[in-house]
Amino acid sequence: MKKVTLLSLFSGREKEGDGNRIGSAFPPKRLDAQKVQQILTAAETMVYKWDADTSAYAGITSLWYESRAEARKYLGCVSDLQSAMRFLSATDPSSPHLVKAQNLMVLAMKRLQKEFYQILAANRCHLDPESLSGRSSTSTSEFDEDNDSEDEIRKVGKSIVDVESASSLAMADLRSIAESMIAFGYGKECVKVYKILRKSIVDEGIYRLGIERMSSAQIQKMDWDVLEMKIRVWIHAVKVAVRTLFSGERFLCDHVFSASHSIGETCFADITGEAARLLFAFPESVAKGKYSPEKIFRILDLYDAIAELWPEIESTFSYEASGFVRAQAMSALIKLGDAIRSMMADFEAAILKDSSKAPVPGSGLHPMTRYVMNFLSVLADYRQIIADITADCPVKNPLPNAISECLNSEPIATRFAWLVLSLLCKIDGRSELYGDVSFSYLFLANNLHYIIQKVQSSELRVVLGDSWVTMHAEKLRQYSANYERTAWKKVTTALAEIPADANRDSVRQAFRRFNLAFEEAYRAQTAAVVVDSSLREELKSSIAQKIVPAYRSFYGRFRAFMRREVDGEPAVKFSPEDIENCLSGLFYGSGTGSAPPSVHLRASSR
């Protein structure tokens, strides 16, 4: 019965290894009874020397710390012991030497397990994921020689070398122990120690990055300001976790368990799985919420963070045992994409469904124009992501040929152009709310100018292209010209050409006709607003050029006829300078429909 137990135990341990063996000085086929006895004697001496139960010194020190040469001898003795056990099980299964060898092996594995734990615990700072993930890329060349003296650079370089040397030694020791324990059939004991210590490091790292365990319901009930803050924390955390925490752990796990890929794969999945699930559960839960369109940018940031890290996620979690992490990250990406498409559809619907009927005072900027263009100018910064997300969702309504032909070749150009066109159509409809057609044209000019300005000052210009800007700039010029024509035409035509020998009455009628037309136009246009200063000055300058020179000429030719008032009514109310001053005060929306200041007393006394 004893023989069966020993054989089954030994056989089971043999199967646990994957065929990699520590080199033995005595291969089984070259052994004989004398050599087996020598092996057992040497192994007994070495094992009991470092057995904490029989040696007080062994209980307070580490074999690997005390002497790495002694540690290598210890592994050699254990390897020879395994060879002897295999020889005895094949030649004399009932030999008491086999029982002795098995007992020594149990003690040796217990010691190796302790050494494995001590190395892991003592080198926690040298085996932190940050050091491991970046150790191959760190060099003294990263430091600025202009700011650091050669001595400082040398010191920093030495520090880096020391840290890397310590971590390399610890990793080599861990690997040698892991190889031995796996080869001798004690892989489970080795992995158990490794997972306990390393999982605590990963879990602590995730906690320190600010990742909390929250239910989907908790996340969706959060105030937006709180959720937005957590999104920002998560975006930072996921980059550190993937590029440092998980990557460093994968590097260490692959190195330590290089003797068995299957063990390393399972070990890495068990160590990082819970933390990775917790990490990627957050964006999945966020994606399930219902948000207003302006919240889309934080959702895009979440999507962008995962999409940017996806190659590293695939690489780090490439093991089959870690497939659930890849699946969860991809699920989060897909759900975030669905949420973004839904929010964009809501945004477009909000434009099309806008039903505001009140005209904007002074034909100024419509709130919807400001909202839509601010939204689109920021959205354009995410154009590559939007293009990827909406690649399978083409714009349903075709654009007019004139717009389609002037667009850039950007994949997302049609979608953005359609949104801007939807806005322009709404603005065109709102322009009809004004009773004065000149105010309609000024309203169109104000809003189109703002749209063009937003396109030119953002990534929208890259999306829509210069041809789109040129086409709409021409339309803006038409709106401005139409405004000037409808608002000031009576003024510009009031001074009809009269012959040089015109009499006093015809000149008086011409002045009065101009006065009446100017006062009427000025009274109406004092309520007008031009939001942009450059457009405001451009319009004032254009209007002044059409009115002031003609009036100045007329005023200079016929002012002498009008030195006196007739029937108490002045014929000349304004000097050319007065006209200029009145025009310069337009488009601030400060007027209340009052007439321009009359200066006829000064003018008629000249």
RAFENRA-V623188 format. One record per pair of residues at least 24 apart in sequence whose ideal C-beta (glycine too) atoms are under 7 Angstrom apart, sorted by the first residue. I is the first residue (numbers start at 1). J is the second residue. D is the distance in whole Angstrom. If there is no record, write none. Layout:
BEGIN
{{I	J	D} {I	J	D}}
END
This chain:
BEGIN
{{3	93	6} {3	94	5} {6	98	6} {6	99	6} {6	102	6} {7	89	6} {7	93	6} {10	85	6} {10	89	6} {10	102	7} {12	185	7} {13	184	7} {13	185	2} {13	186	7} {14	185	6} {16	185	4} {16	187	5} {16	188	7} {17	182	5} {17	183	5} {17	184	7} {17	185	6} {17	187	7} {18	182	7} {18	259	7} {18	260	5} {18	262	7} {20	179	6} {20	183	6} {20	259	4} {21	183	5} {22	75	6} {22	79	4} {22	179	6} {22	180	5} {22	183	6} {23	79	6} {24	79	4} {24	80	5} {24	83	4} {25	76	7} {25	80	6} {26	80	5} {26	83	5} {27	83	7} {28	83	5} {28	86	5} {28	87	5} {31	83	7} {31	84	7} {31	87	4} {36	84	5} {36	87	6} {36	88	7} {36	97	7} {39	80	5} {39	81	6} {39	84	4} {40	84	6} {40	97	6} {40	100	6} {40	101	6} {42	77	6} {43	77	5} {43	80	7} {43	81	4} {43	104	5} {44	104	6} {46	73	7} {46	74	6} {46	77	4} {47	104	5} {47	107	5} {47	108	5} {50	74	7} {50	111	5} {51	107	5} {51	111	7} {62	115	6} {62	118	5} {63	115	6} {64	115	6} {64	119	6} {64	173	5} {75	176	6} {75	180	5} {78	108	5} {78	180	6} {78	184	7} {81	105	6} {81	108	7} {82	184	6} {105	184	7} {109	181	6} {109	184	6} {109	186	4} {109	189	7} {112	177	5} {112	180	6} {112	181	6} {113	189	5} {113	190	7} {113	193	6} {115	177	6} {116	174	7} {116	177	5} {116	190	6} {116	193	5} {117	193	5} {119	170	6} {119	173	5} {119	174	6} {120	174	7} {120	194	7} {120	197	5} {121	197	6} {123	166	7} {123	167	7} {123	170	4} {126	163	6} {126	166	4} {126	167	4} {126	170	6} {127	167	6} {127	170	6} {127	252	6} {129	205	7} {129	244	5} {129	245	5} {129	248	3} {129	249	6} {130	244	5} {130	248	6} {131	163	6} {131	167	6} {132	167	7} {132	248	4} {132	251	5} {132	252	5} {133	243	7} {133	244	5} {133	247	4} {133	248	4} {133	251	7} {135	164	5} {135	167	7} {171	252	7} {171	255	5} {171	256	7} {174	256	5} {175	255	6} {175	256	5} {175	258	6} {178	256	5} {178	257	6} {178	259	6} {179	259	4} {182	259	5} {182	260	5} {182	263	6} {183	259	7} {187	260	7} {187	263	6} {191	263	6} {191	267	5} {194	256	7} {194	267	6} {195	267	6} {195	270	6} {195	271	6} {198	249	7} {198	271	5} {199	271	5} {202	245	6} {202	249	6} {202	271	6} {202	272	6} {202	275	5} {203	275	6} {205	245	5} {206	241	7} {206	275	4} {206	278	6} {206	279	6} {209	237	4} {209	240	6} {209	241	6} {210	237	6} {211	237	5} {211	278	6} {211	279	6} {213	278	6} {216	285	4} {216	288	6} {219	285	4} {219	286	6} {220	285	7} {220	288	6} {220	289	5} {224	295	7} {228	298	5} {231	286	7} {231	298	5} {231	301	7} {231	302	6} {234	282	5} {235	301	6} {235	302	7} {235	305	5} {238	279	6} {238	305	5} {238	309	7} {239	305	7} {239	309	7} {241	279	6} {242	309	5} {242	312	5} {242	313	6} {242	316	7} {243	312	6} {246	272	5} {246	276	7} {246	316	5} {247	312	7} {247	316	5} {250	316	5} {265	319	4} {265	320	7} {265	321	5} {266	321	5} {268	319	6} {268	322	7} {269	319	6} {269	321	4} {269	322	5} {273	325	7} {276	325	4} {277	328	6} {280	328	5} {280	329	5} {280	332	5} {283	332	4} {283	336	6} {284	331	6} {284	332	5} {284	335	6} {287	332	7} {287	335	4} {287	336	5} {287	338	7} {287	339	5} {288	335	7} {291	343	6} {293	343	5} {293	346	5} {293	347	4} {293	350	6} {294	375	7} {296	340	6} {296	343	4} {297	378	6} {299	336	6} {299	339	6} {299	340	6} {299	343	7} {300	340	6} {300	382	5} {300	385	6} {302	336	6} {303	333	7} {303	336	4} {303	337	6} {303	340	6} {303	385	6} {304	385	6} {306	332	6} {306	333	5} {307	333	6} {307	385	7} {337	389	5} {340	389	5} {341	389	6} {341	390	6} {341	393	6} {347	375	7} {348	419	6} {348	422	7} {351	419	7} {351	422	5} {351	423	6} {351	426	6} {352	422	6} {354	426	6} {357	433	7} {359	433	4} {359	434	6} {360	443	7} {361	589	7} {362	527	5} {362	528	5} {362	529	3} {362	589	4} {363	434	7} {363	439	5} {363	442	4} {363	443	4} {363	446	6} {363	528	6} {363	529	6} {364	446	6} {364	529	4} {364	531	6} {364	589	7} {365	446	6} {365	447	6} {365	450	6} {365	531	5} {366	427	6} {366	430	6} {366	447	6} {368	423	7} {368	426	7} {369	423	7} {369	427	6} {369	447	5} {369	450	6} {369	451	7} {372	423	5} {373	450	6} {373	451	6} {373	454	4} {376	416	6} {376	419	6} {376	420	7} {376	460	6} {377	454	5} {377	458	4} {377	460	6} {380	416	7} {380	458	6} {380	459	4} {380	460	5} {380	463	5} {381	459	5} {383	410	7} {383	412	5} {383	459	6} {383	463	6} {386	412	5} {387	411	4} {387	412	4} {390	415	6} {406	465	7} {406	467	4} {406	468	5} {406	471	5} {407	464	6} {407	465	6} {407	468	6} {408	463	7} {408	464	6} {408	465	4} {410	462	7} {410	463	5} {412	463	6} {413	463	5} {413	464	6} {416	460	7} {416	463	5} {416	464	6} {417	464	6} {417	468	7} {420	451	7} {436	524	7} {437	486	5} {438	483	6} {438	486	4} {438	487	4} {439	528	7} {441	479	5} {441	482	4} {441	483	4} {441	486	6} {442	483	5} {442	528	6} {444	479	5} {445	476	6} {445	479	4} {445	480	5} {445	483	6} {446	530	6} {446	531	6} {448	472	6} {448	475	6} {448	476	5} {448	479	6} {449	476	6} {449	532	6} {449	535	5} {450	531	7} {450	532	7} {452	476	6} {453	532	7} {480	539	6} {484	542	6} {484	543	6} {484	546	7} {487	521	6} {487	525	6} {488	521	6} {488	543	6} {488	546	7} {488	547	7} {490	517	4} {490	521	7} {491	517	5} {491	518	5} {491	521	5} {491	547	6} {492	546	5} {492	547	6} {495	550	5} {495	551	6} {495	554	5} {504	561	5} {507	558	4} {507	561	5} {507	562	7} {508	562	7} {508	566	7} {508	571	5} {511	562	7} {511	571	5} {511	572	6} {512	571	6} {514	551	7} {515	573	5} {518	596	7} {519	595	5} {519	596	6} {522	582	6} {522	595	7} {522	596	5} {523	593	5} {523	594	6} {523	595	6} {525	586	6} {526	586	7} {526	591	2} {526	593	6} {526	594	7} {527	589	6} {527	591	5} {527	593	6} {528	586	7} {528	587	6} {528	589	7} {529	587	6} {529	588	7} {529	589	4} {530	587	4} {536	587	5} {539	587	7} {540	583	6} {540	584	6} {540	586	6} {540	587	7} {543	583	6} {544	580	6} {544	583	5} {547	579	6} {548	576	6} {548	579	6} {548	580	6} {551	576	6} {551	579	6} {552	576	4} {562	604	7} {563	604	7} {565	604	6} {570	600	4} {570	604	6} {572	600	6} {572	603	5} {572	604	6} {573	598	5} {573	599	7} {573	600	4} {573	603	7} {574	599	6} {574	603	7} {575	599	6} {575	603	5}}
END
